[in-house]
Amino acid sequence: MHEQQIIEIEWEVPSSHMPTHYASHLVVQGTEQQTFVLSFYELRYPVLVGTPDEVKSAASRIRHVPAVCVARVAVEASELPKMIQALQETWLKCQQWLKTSTMPAVVPTGVFPIMPGMR
């Protein structure tokens, strides 16, 4: 019988290579390979300048606003419930923090391990 070893993960976010984007839209696609592809989009609003009448006129001519895909992530279908749970737990923690008068700079996060033995 093999004893399972727990290996700690050292989380790294290379800020110089990975900018943070505001994802305003999410597209979720299921594939034939039992995988979900999550595509995160950022709306790129046009810059409108001028007098209030000029801005209003320019805005009335806008027919679309581009949504640029800023990240695509593939997740195995079997792991999606863990991801959803981590999102729900983090959202609930955030709601609790919002009820207090002291909001921390970073709200406690939810982590979902994908590989057994990793945490």
Summary of the structure (lengths in Angstrom):
residues: 119
radius of gyration: 20.5
end to end distance: 22.0
largest distance: 76.6
contacts: 214
relative contact order: 0.18
helix: 27%
strand: 23%
